[in-house]
Amino acid sequence: MKKYLAIMAAVVITAASMTACGGESSSSKADTTAAPAASQAEQTAESQAESAAEPAAESQAEPAAASSFTADNAKVKYNGQEIKTGDSINDVKGGLGAEAAPASQAPSCLSGNTINEYYFPGLTIQANTDGVIFSIELTNALYAGGDGTTADGFKVGDTVDTVKAKLGEPTETKGTSPVYTAGTVSMQCSGSPSGIESIWISDSSIDN
């Protein structure tokens, strides 16, 4: 009987030890399965943080200023008189002062047709055979001088940055020359960023 009780006690002790090991094993398994879950949660949190950060970073980038150029910007002030495409050369010529050279005929740079050119110090005007002005250029390339400016006060010698600061980003850029367009009217500032050599205003809707 004593031998039977001793055997039973040994069985109980062994079972208790196995339960404890099992408990530790179970705990170890719980820890093992919990680890990937925790790792996945951390990755999800990091992914969400990155996703939230990306729009924030993008929103910090300032968009380029939209162009404010309109047909009203495409005018020239010269010798106290305002000139724009569509005007009749016969109506404005008398108020522009002395011509730098006699008017001449030349092929249009837009169509190739013969047109009339009028030259004033720092100013060249092109009109079609009906006398309608379709091109106005402020430039010292032919005859220097004059007080010509655009409606915004831009003149030959100004910088490209000066124009962009006033009118915003151009419609397009040809080389280093910004071009602003509103409908059929455009204004191109040619030269280098440090110094505009020509301001050319034209209207493609006028026959020439």
C-alpha positions as CSV (number, residue, x, y, z in Angstrom):
1,M,0.0,0.0,0.0
2,K,2.8,2.3,1.0
3,K,4.5,1.4,-2.3
4,Y,1.3,2.3,-4.2
5,L,0.9,5.6,-2.5
6,A,4.5,6.5,-3.3
7,I,3.9,5.6,-6.9
8,M,0.8,7.8,-7.1
9,A,2.6,10.7,-5.4
10,A,5.3,10.5,-8.0
11,V,2.8,10.5,-10.8
12,V,1.1,13.6,-9.4
13,I,4.5,15.4,-9.1
14,T,5.4,14.5,-12.7
15,A,2.0,15.7,-14.0
16,A,2.4,19.0,-12.1
17,S,5.9,19.4,-13.6
18,M,4.5,18.7,-17.1
19,T,1.7,21.2,-16.5
20,A,4.2,23.9,-15.4
21,C,6.4,23.2,-18.5
22,G,3.3,23.2,-20.6
23,G,2.3,26.5,-19.0
24,E,5.7,28.0,-19.8
25,S,5.5,26.6,-23.3
26,S,2.0,28.0,-23.7
27,S,3.3,31.3,-22.5
28,S,6.3,31.0,-24.9
29,K,3.9,30.3,-27.7
30,A,1.7,33.3,-26.8
31,D,4.8,35.5,-26.8
32,T,5.9,34.1,-30.1
33,T,2.5,34.6,-31.8
34,A,2.2,38.1,-30.2
35,A,5.5,39.2,-31.6
36,P,4.5,39.2,-35.2
37,A,1.2,40.9,-34.3
38,A,3.1,43.7,-32.5
39,S,5.5,44.0,-35.4
40,Q,2.6,44.2,-37.9
41,A,0.9,46.9,-35.8
42,E,4.2,48.9,-35.7
43,Q,4.5,48.6,-39.5
44,T,0.9,49.7,-40.0
45,A,1.4,52.7,-37.7
46,E,4.6,53.7,-39.6
47,S,2.8,53.3,-42.9
48,Q,0.0,55.5,-41.7
49,A,2.4,58.1,-40.4
50,E,4.3,58.1,-43.8
51,S,1.0,58.4,-45.7
52,A,0.0,61.4,-43.5
53,A,3.4,63.0,-43.9
54,E,3.4,62.8,-47.7
55,P,0.4,65.1,-48.3
56,A,1.7,67.4,-45.6
57,A,5.1,67.7,-47.4
58,E,3.4,68.2,-50.7
59,S,1.1,70.9,-49.3
60,Q,4.2,72.9,-48.2
61,A,5.4,73.3,-51.8
62,E,4.1,76.6,-53.1
63,P,2.4,76.5,-56.5
64,A,3.6,78.7,-59.2
65,A,1.7,82.0,-59.4
66,A,-0.9,81.9,-62.2
67,S,-0.4,84.5,-65.0
68,S,-2.5,87.7,-64.6
69,F,-1.8,88.7,-68.2
70,T,-4.7,90.1,-70.2
71,A,-5.2,92.2,-73.3
72,D,-5.0,95.3,-71.1
73,N,-1.4,94.4,-70.4
74,A,-0.6,94.3,-74.1
75,K,-0.4,98.0,-74.7
76,V,2.5,100.4,-75.2
77,K,2.9,103.9,-73.8
78,Y,5.1,106.1,-75.9
79,N,5.5,109.9,-76.0
80,G,2.4,110.3,-73.8
81,Q,0.3,108.2,-76.1
82,E,-1.2,104.7,-75.6
83,I,-0.9,102.2,-78.6
84,K,-2.4,98.8,-78.9
85,T,-2.9,96.2,-81.6
86,G,-6.0,96.9,-83.6
87,D,-5.4,100.7,-83.7
88,S,-5.1,102.4,-87.0
89,I,-1.5,103.6,-87.7
90,N,-3.0,106.8,-89.3
91,D,-4.7,107.6,-86.0
92,V,-1.7,107.2,-83.7
93,K,1.3,108.1,-85.9
94,G,1.0,111.8,-85.5
95,G,1.3,111.7,-81.7
96,L,4.4,109.5,-81.6
97,G,6.9,112.3,-82.5
98,A,9.5,112.3,-85.2
99,E,10.1,109.1,-87.1
100,A,13.6,107.6,-86.8
101,A,13.5,106.5,-90.5
102,P,11.0,106.5,-93.3
103,A,8.3,103.8,-93.3
104,S,9.1,100.8,-95.4
105,Q,7.5,97.6,-96.7
106,A,8.8,94.2,-95.5
107,P,7.5,90.6,-95.4
108,S,5.5,89.9,-92.2
109,C,7.3,87.7,-89.7
110,L,4.0,86.1,-88.9
111,S,2.6,85.4,-92.4
112,G,5.2,86.4,-95.0
113,N,2.9,88.8,-96.7
114,T,4.0,92.3,-97.4
115,I,3.3,94.7,-94.6
116,N,4.2,98.3,-93.6
117,E,6.8,99.1,-90.9
118,Y,7.1,102.3,-89.1
119,Y,10.2,103.3,-87.1
120,F,10.5,105.5,-84.1
121,P,13.4,105.7,-81.5
122,G,13.1,102.4,-79.6
123,L,9.8,101.5,-81.2
124,T,8.9,99.6,-84.4
125,I,5.2,99.2,-85.5
126,Q,3.9,96.9,-88.1
127,A,0.5,97.4,-89.8
128,N,-1.2,95.6,-92.6
129,T,-2.1,97.2,-95.9
130,D,-5.3,98.5,-94.4
131,G,-3.3,100.4,-91.8
132,V,-4.4,98.2,-88.9
133,I,-1.6,97.6,-86.3
134,F,-0.9,94.0,-85.6
135,S,2.6,94.2,-84.1
136,I,4.3,96.6,-81.7
137,E,7.9,96.1,-80.6
138,L,9.9,98.0,-78.1
139,T,13.6,97.6,-79.0
140,N,16.8,99.5,-79.4
141,A,18.1,97.1,-82.0
142,L,17.2,99.4,-85.0
143,Y,17.0,102.9,-83.5
144,A,17.7,103.5,-79.9
145,G,15.9,106.0,-77.7
146,G,12.4,106.8,-76.8
147,D,10.5,106.4,-73.6
148,G,8.4,103.4,-74.5
149,T,7.0,101.1,-71.9
150,T,4.2,98.5,-71.6
151,A,1.0,99.2,-69.8
152,D,2.7,97.8,-66.7
153,G,5.7,99.9,-67.0
154,F,8.1,97.3,-68.4
155,K,10.8,98.5,-70.7
156,V,13.9,97.3,-72.6
157,G,16.6,96.6,-70.0
158,D,14.3,95.2,-67.3
159,T,14.9,91.7,-66.0
160,V,12.7,88.7,-66.7
161,D,12.2,88.3,-63.0
162,T,10.7,91.8,-62.9
163,V,8.1,90.8,-65.5
164,K,7.3,87.5,-63.7
165,A,7.0,89.2,-60.4
166,K,4.2,91.4,-61.9
167,L,2.5,89.0,-64.3
168,G,3.2,85.6,-62.8
169,E,4.4,82.5,-64.7
170,P,4.4,82.9,-68.5
171,T,2.1,80.9,-70.8
172,E,5.3,79.4,-72.3
173,T,9.0,80.1,-72.4
174,K,11.0,80.2,-75.7
175,G,14.6,79.7,-74.6
176,T,15.0,82.3,-71.9
177,S,12.1,84.5,-73.3
178,P,8.8,84.4,-71.4
179,V,5.7,84.6,-73.6
180,Y,2.3,85.7,-72.2
181,T,-0.8,85.0,-74.1
182,A,-4.4,86.1,-73.7
183,G,-6.7,84.9,-76.5
184,T,-5.1,86.0,-79.8
185,V,-2.9,88.6,-78.1
186,S,0.6,87.8,-76.9
187,M,3.6,89.5,-75.4
188,Q,7.1,88.1,-75.7
189,C,10.1,89.5,-73.7
190,S,13.3,88.5,-75.6
191,G,16.9,88.7,-74.5
192,S,18.5,87.3,-71.4
193,P,17.2,86.9,-67.8
194,S,19.4,89.8,-66.8
195,G,18.3,92.2,-69.5
196,I,15.3,92.2,-71.9
197,E,16.3,93.5,-75.4
198,S,12.9,93.4,-77.0
199,I,9.2,93.4,-75.9
200,W,7.1,92.3,-78.8
201,I,3.3,92.5,-78.7
202,S,1.2,90.9,-81.5
203,D,-2.3,89.9,-82.3
204,S,-2.7,86.8,-84.5
205,S,-6.4,87.6,-85.3
206,I,-5.5,90.6,-87.4
207,D,-4.9,89.9,-91.1
208,N,-1.4,90.8,-92.2
